[in-house]
Amino acid sequence: MMKERSDRFRYKVSGNSTIEYDGEVIFPINGVLARTLKKDDEVKVVLFNYARNVK
């Protein structure tokens, strides 16, 4: 059974503090986009899908 909600974290940024997001997100990229993305910006997404050997 899947969890109803994924855990959220506040990811710390080392280096470029202008992209640090004060909220909690599931994935670090969401924090970067929340801080830098503007209305009508185009976003290209690359989805990496990999298979794991499950026995």
N, CA, C and O atoms as a GROMACS GRO file, in nm:
protein
  220
    1MET      N    1   0.084  -0.118   0.000
    1MET     CA    2   0.000   0.000   0.000
    1MET      C    3   0.090   0.125   0.000
    1MET      O    4   0.188   0.131   0.073
    2MET      N    5   0.055   0.222  -0.081
    2MET     CA    6   0.133   0.345  -0.090
    2MET      C    7   0.095   0.441   0.022
    2MET      O    8  -0.018   0.442   0.070
    3LYS      N    9   0.193   0.520   0.063
    3LYS     CA   10   0.165   0.623   0.162
    3LYS      C   11   0.075   0.729   0.099
    3LYS      O   12   0.087   0.759  -0.020
    4GLU      N   13  -0.015   0.785   0.179
    4GLU     CA   14  -0.103   0.889   0.128
    4GLU      C   15  -0.027   1.017   0.099
    4GLU      O   16  -0.062   1.091   0.006
    5ARG      N   17   0.076   1.045   0.176
    5ARG     CA   18   0.150   1.168   0.160
    5ARG      C   19   0.300   1.141   0.175
    5ARG      O   20   0.341   1.071   0.267
    6SER      N   21   0.378   1.195   0.085
    6SER     CA   22   0.523   1.180   0.095
    6SER      C   23   0.577   1.279   0.198
    6SER      O   24   0.519   1.385   0.220
    7ASP      N   25   0.686   1.242   0.258
    7ASP     CA   26   0.749   1.331   0.356
    7ASP      C   27   0.807   1.453   0.286
    7ASP      O   28   0.860   1.443   0.175
    8ARG      N   29   0.796   1.567   0.350
    8ARG     CA   30   0.848   1.692   0.295
    8ARG      C   31   0.965   1.738   0.381
    8ARG      O   32   0.970   1.713   0.501
    9PHE      N   33   1.059   1.806   0.316
    9PHE     CA   34   1.179   1.852   0.385
    9PHE      C   35   1.209   1.996   0.347
    9PHE      O   36   1.164   2.046   0.244
   10ARG      N   37   1.285   2.062   0.431
   10ARG     CA   38   1.339   2.192   0.396
   10ARG      C   39   1.486   2.168   0.363
   10ARG      O   40   1.567   2.142   0.451
   11TYR      N   41   1.517   2.178   0.235
   11TYR     CA   42   1.652   2.151   0.189
   11TYR      C   43   1.740   2.274   0.206
   11TYR      O   44   1.703   2.383   0.164
   12LYS      N   45   1.854   2.255   0.267
   12LYS     CA   46   1.952   2.362   0.284
   12LYS      C   47   2.032   2.377   0.155
   12LYS      O   48   2.056   2.280   0.083
   13VAL      N   49   2.071   2.499   0.127
   13VAL     CA   50   2.151   2.527   0.008
   13VAL      C   51   2.289   2.573   0.052
   13VAL      O   52   2.302   2.659   0.139
   14SER      N   53   2.391   2.514  -0.008
   14SER     CA   54   2.526   2.563   0.018
   14SER      C   55   2.577   2.625  -0.111
   14SER      O   56   2.578   2.560  -0.215
   15GLY      N   57   2.618   2.748  -0.103
   15GLY     CA   58   2.667   2.816  -0.223
   15GLY      C   59   2.572   2.924  -0.267
   15GLY      O   60   2.579   3.037  -0.217
   16ASN      N   61   2.482   2.894  -0.358
   16ASN     CA   62   2.393   2.992  -0.417
   16ASN      C   63   2.268   3.009  -0.330
   16ASN      O   64   2.168   2.941  -0.351
   17SER      N   65   2.275   3.098  -0.233
   17SER     CA   66   2.163   3.114  -0.140
   17SER      C   67   2.044   3.185  -0.202
   17SER      O   68   1.938   3.191  -0.140
   18THR      N   69   2.058   3.239  -0.322
   18THR     CA   70   1.943   3.306  -0.386
   18THR      C   71   1.837   3.207  -0.430
   18THR      O   72   1.724   3.248  -0.459
   19ILE      N   73   1.869   3.078  -0.435
   19ILE     CA   74   1.769   2.978  -0.474
   19ILE      C   75   1.712   2.904  -0.354
   19ILE      O   76   1.627   2.816  -0.370
   20GLU      N   77   1.757   2.939  -0.232
   20GLU     CA   78   1.707   2.868  -0.115
   20GLU      C   79   1.560   2.903  -0.091
   20GLU      O   80   1.523   3.020  -0.093
   21TYR      N   81   1.479   2.802  -0.067
   21TYR     CA   82   1.336   2.817  -0.047
   21TYR      C   83   1.303   2.790   0.099
   21TYR      O   84   1.350   2.691   0.155
   22ASP      N   85   1.225   2.875   0.160
   22ASP     CA   86   1.195   2.862   0.303
   22ASP      C   87   1.092   2.755   0.335
   22ASP      O   88   1.082   2.712   0.450
   23GLY      N   89   1.016   2.711   0.236
   23GLY     CA   90   0.913   2.611   0.260
   23GLY      C   91   0.967   2.469   0.256
   23GLY      O   92   1.087   2.447   0.238
   24GLU      N   93   0.877   2.374   0.274
   24GLU     CA   94   0.913   2.233   0.267
   24GLU      C   95   0.863   2.174   0.136
   24GLU      O   96   0.751   2.202   0.094
   25VAL      N   97   0.947   2.094   0.073
   25VAL     CA   98   0.913   2.032  -0.055
   25VAL      C   99   0.954   1.885  -0.052
   25VAL      O  100   1.031   1.842   0.034
   26ILE      N  101   0.900   1.809  -0.146
   26ILE     CA  102   0.935   1.667  -0.155
   26ILE      C  103   1.068   1.650  -0.228
   26ILE      O  104   1.152   1.571  -0.186
   27PHE      N  105   1.086   1.724  -0.337
   27PHE     CA  106   1.208   1.714  -0.417
   27PHE      C  107   1.281   1.847  -0.417
   27PHE      O  108   1.216   1.952  -0.424
   28PRO      N  109   1.414   1.848  -0.410
   28PRO     CA  110   1.489   1.973  -0.408
   28PRO      C  111   1.460   2.065  -0.526
   28PRO      O  112   1.458   2.187  -0.509
   29ILE      N  113   1.437   2.011  -0.644
   29ILE     CA  114   1.412   2.094  -0.762
   29ILE      C  115   1.286   2.178  -0.743
   29ILE      O  116   1.278   2.288  -0.797
   30ASN      N  117   1.189   2.129  -0.667
   30ASN     CA  118   1.067   2.206  -0.643
   30ASN      C  119   1.097   2.335  -0.567
   30ASN      O  120   1.035   2.438  -0.592
   31GLY      N  121   1.192   2.329  -0.475
   31GLY     CA  122   1.232   2.448  -0.401
   31GLY      C  123   1.298   2.550  -0.492
   31GLY      O  124   1.273   2.670  -0.480
   32VAL      N  125   1.382   2.504  -0.582
   32VAL     CA  126   1.449   2.594  -0.677
   32VAL      C  127   1.346   2.659  -0.768
   32VAL      O  128   1.350   2.780  -0.789
   33LEU      N  129   1.255   2.580  -0.821
   33LEU     CA  130   1.154   2.634  -0.912
   33LEU      C  131   1.059   2.729  -0.838
   33LEU      O  132   1.017   2.829  -0.896
   34ALA      N  133   1.024   2.698  -0.715
   34ALA     CA  134   0.932   2.784  -0.640
   34ALA      C  135   0.991   2.923  -0.621
   34ALA      O  136   0.918   3.021  -0.615
   35ARG      N  137   1.121   2.931  -0.610
   35ARG     CA  138   1.187   3.059  -0.585
   35ARG      C  139   1.218   3.135  -0.714
   35ARG      O  140   1.220   3.258  -0.713
   36THR      N  141   1.241   3.064  -0.822
   36THR     CA  142   1.291   3.130  -0.944
   36THR      C  143   1.191   3.134  -1.059
   36THR      O  144   1.206   3.218  -1.148
   37LEU      N  145   1.092   3.047  -1.060
   37LEU     CA  146   0.998   3.039  -1.171
   37LEU      C  147   0.901   3.156  -1.170
   37LEU      O  148   0.845   3.190  -1.066
   38LYS      N  149   0.883   3.216  -1.283
   38LYS     CA  150   0.790   3.329  -1.298
   38LYS      C  151   0.672   3.285  -1.386
   38LYS      O  152   0.683   3.187  -1.459
   39LYS      N  153   0.563   3.357  -1.377
   39LYS     CA  154   0.446   3.326  -1.458
   39LYS      C  155   0.483   3.330  -1.606
   39LYS      O  156   0.556   3.419  -1.650
   40ASP      N  157   0.434   3.233  -1.681
   40ASP     CA  158   0.457   3.218  -1.825
   40ASP      C  159   0.599   3.175  -1.862
   40ASP      O  160   0.632   3.174  -1.980
   41ASP      N  161   0.683   3.138  -1.765
   41ASP     CA  162   0.815   3.082  -1.797
   41ASP      C  163   0.796   2.945  -1.859
   41ASP      O  164   0.706   2.870  -1.821
   42GLU      N  165   0.881   2.913  -1.954
   42GLU     CA  166   0.879   2.778  -2.013
   42GLU      C  167   0.972   2.689  -1.932
   42GLU      O  168   1.082   2.728  -1.895
   43VAL      N  169   0.926   2.568  -1.907
   43VAL     CA  170   1.005   2.472  -1.830
   43VAL      C  171   1.017   2.345  -1.911
   43VAL      O  172   0.918   2.290  -1.957
   44LYS      N  173   1.140   2.299  -1.928
   44LYS     CA  174   1.163   2.170  -1.993
   44LYS      C  175   1.195   2.070  -1.883
   44LYS      O  176   1.276   2.096  -1.794
   45VAL      N  177   1.130   1.956  -1.891
   45VAL     CA  178   1.146   1.853  -1.788
   45VAL      C  179   1.204   1.728  -1.851
   45VAL      O  180   1.161   1.684  -1.958
   46VAL      N  181   1.302   1.672  -1.785
   46VAL     CA  182   1.359   1.545  -1.828
   46VAL      C  183   1.327   1.443  -1.720
   46VAL      O  184   1.364   1.460  -1.604
   47LEU      N  185   1.258   1.338  -1.759
   47LEU     CA  186   1.221   1.233  -1.665
   47LEU      C  187   1.314   1.115  -1.685
   47LEU      O  188   1.321   1.055  -1.792
   48PHE      N  189   1.385   1.083  -1.579
   48PHE     CA  190   1.472   0.966  -1.583
   48PHE      C  191   1.397   0.851  -1.520
   48PHE      O  192   1.352   0.860  -1.406
   49ASN      N  193   1.384   0.743  -1.594
   49ASN     CA  194   1.316   0.626  -1.543
   49ASN      C  195   1.417   0.511  -1.544
   49ASN      O  196   1.476   0.481  -1.648
   50TYR      N  197   1.434   0.449  -1.434
   50TYR     CA  198   1.528   0.338  -1.430
   50TYR      C  199   1.462   0.219  -1.362
   50TYR      O  200   1.377   0.234  -1.274
   51ALA      N  201   1.502   0.103  -1.405
   51ALA     CA  202   1.445  -0.020  -1.348
   51ALA      C  203   1.541  -0.076  -1.246
   51ALA      O  204   1.663  -0.070  -1.263
   52ARG      N  205   1.486  -0.129  -1.139
   52ARG     CA  206   1.566  -0.194  -1.038
   52ARG      C  207   1.542  -0.343  -1.047
   52ARG      O  208   1.431  -0.389  -1.076
   53ASN      N  209   1.645  -0.416  -1.023
   53ASN     CA  210   1.630  -0.563  -1.020
   53ASN      C  211   1.567  -0.601  -0.887
   53ASN      O  212   1.630  -0.587  -0.782
   54VAL      N  213   1.446  -0.649  -0.892
   54VAL     CA  214   1.376  -0.690  -0.773
   54VAL      C  215   1.356  -0.840  -0.778
   54VAL      O  216   1.304  -0.893  -0.876
   55LYS      N  217   1.398  -0.906  -0.675
   55LYS     CA  218   1.384  -1.052  -0.672
   55LYS      C  219   1.294  -1.094  -0.561
   55LYS      O  220   1.269  -1.213  -0.542
   0.00000   0.00000   0.00000
